[in-house]
Amino acid sequence: MVELSTALMLLTGAGLLTRSFSKALAVEMGFNPAQSISITASLTQSAYQGDTVARRAFFDRLVIQLRALPGVKLVGYSNAPALGGYRMSTQLLIPGTSKVSPPIAVTRVSADFMTAFGSRLVAGRFLNAGDHASAPPVVVLSEHAARTLFPGRSAVGQTMPTQGVRGKPAATVVGIVKDLQEPGSDTPMLPQIYQSIEQEKDTPYQFVLRYSLPVFIQPDGSA
């Protein structure tokens, strides 16, 4: 059983991703929710306040504990929920033009997040362990973002501005994934840029576990 500090607010919600999407299995959602569990986790304001190193060490320990759970094959994490909830967005100059893009969502994810989440790869590759803090900046785009930023041409291998730090090298597009669609919603999601959470040094918020057993955590969070 995972031992969590009282500083951690662990919200399992519905637990199984598939349970939330039972009424939308016929919809192309852009990912495979089977055998995945989504968990959101955040530290209280008073815990590790201002201590970025301690905060990251806490989440590193949490990842180790989650990976040790029976049946878990992969643990990925991101700085924002993949579906629903708040996510950072930006507008970029479309490369090679003077036009500004419509709002594009930006999510920072770990090496295993997209595989654990069940993202559907269209071209190139997912982010991986080689995309660490000292490696050249890379991004993965949703199909919508690829069409928006690189109309009429393949986005894989192209470069684009990196969010966050002025003067930082441009990021190379290494992959394209299917657009996500929220179950039960007719509103298309924003085009999406996925950055390496290690390269942007952000804090995890959503964890996704991909497992090999039929069920190992009940919807109420018990084992």
C-alpha positions, 0 to 999 in steps of 0.5 A: 500500500502506498504511504502518502504524507498528510501534505498530499491531497490524493484525489482518485475520483472515479478511479478507472479512466474507462469507468468515466468513459463507459457511455462514450466507447463508440467515440474516437477519443484519440487515446486508449483508456483500457487498463489505465488509472488516472490520479491527481495529486497536489501538495498543500500550500503549507507543505514544502513552500518555496522548496522546489527541490523538496517538492520534486523529491516528494513526487519522485518518491511517489512515482517509485511507490506507484511503480511498486504497486502490483500489476503496474507496468508504467507510471506517467505524469503531467503538470495538468489534467489531460482531459478537463480542468485548467491547462496552460495555453499560448499563441505562437507565430506560425513558423515562416509567417507573420501570422499568430496562431489561435490558442494552443494548449501546452502540457508538460509530460514525463517520458512514459506519460503518453504510453501510459495514457494510451495516446495514439501515435500518428507519426514520429515518436513519443517523448522518452527518457532521452529527452532529459533536462540537458538534451535538446528541447523537443515537443510532440504535437496533436494533429490539430496543432501540427496542421495549425503550425505547419500547414501543408507540410509534415511537422516532424523534424520542424523546429518551433519556439520553446515556451518559458525561457527567453533565448532557449533553443527552438524545440524540434517536433519529434512526434504527432499524436491523435487529437483528444476528444472529451467524452460527452462533449461536442466542443473540440479540444484546443490544439495541443503541444506536449513538452518534456516535464524534465526539460521544463522542470515543472511539478507533476499533477496528474499521474496515469498508471497502466496496469496488467491486472483486471483491477487492483484499485477499487473506485473508492481508492482501496486496494 
